[in-house]
Amino acid sequence: MNSGLGRRNRKLIARVFFTVCIADFHFAAVFGWGSSWAPKPINPVKPPTCPPLSPPPHGTVVVTDASPGIATAKYECETGYELNGSKIRLCIHKWLKLEPTCTQLIECRFT
């Protein structure tokens, strides 16, 4: 039985494409046409940050960033005011603990 094509005239045409990801590179191969390594496209991702803080009335806050998304805040009150709450707050992508307040000290005078 003859299919009409001789052995010499038959061609196998096939393309196989695959990608292998390794770190920041990907390997792309199309068999029969070669292969190559190329940098993987990078989608810029904004690092997480801690939300900004406002100082309490009659107080100050100083924020120190340790790395993206991690920071500490140190609170102090003006003279004549007392800090209610934690003096130090930690942020790990969000602020932990409640924001402290400054309350006026009451001066008692005895005569």
Secondary structure, DSSP 8 states (H G I E B T S, - for coil): ---S--GGG-------EEEEEETTEEEEEETTTEEEEEE-----------------TTEEEEEEEEETTEEEEEEEE-TTEEEES-SEEEEESSB-S---EEEE-------
